[in-house]
Amino acid sequence: PNYLLSIQGTPDDPDFDRLWGLENTGQNGGTPGADTDAVRAWDVTTGSGDVIVAILDTGTDYEHVDLAGNLWVNPDEVPDNGVDDDGNGYVDDVHGWDFVNHDNRPLDDHGHGTH
């Protein structure tokens, strides 16, 4: 017979209870349930290194301990050589491009993109 199984995972991040965007219980004065339903999604899968997510916000703290080893790296770009190695018009765009500041450091300089 065929069975449908689900993975049941528990987040181990010590700050998980503060990450209202993942599971909003009203813990920070927000609206309970106004979140990304990440916990329910994790019951289906906890992800894959093959999945690439684009962030359209004020940037990403790609030096953050939870993100540093998990960010997309442009395989056709040589870091810090001052050359547009992949020919896409953006020099040294190793982790993407900052279209606001027009540079190759898409760091979160306003504190909104990476909470």
Buried (B, 14 or more C-beta within 10 A) or exposed (E): EEEEEEEEEEBEEEEEEEBBEBBBEEEEEEEEEEBEEBBEEBEEEEEEEEEEEEEEEBBBBBEEEEEEEEBBEBEEBEEEEEEBBBEEEBBBBBBBBBEEEEBBBBBBBEEEBBE
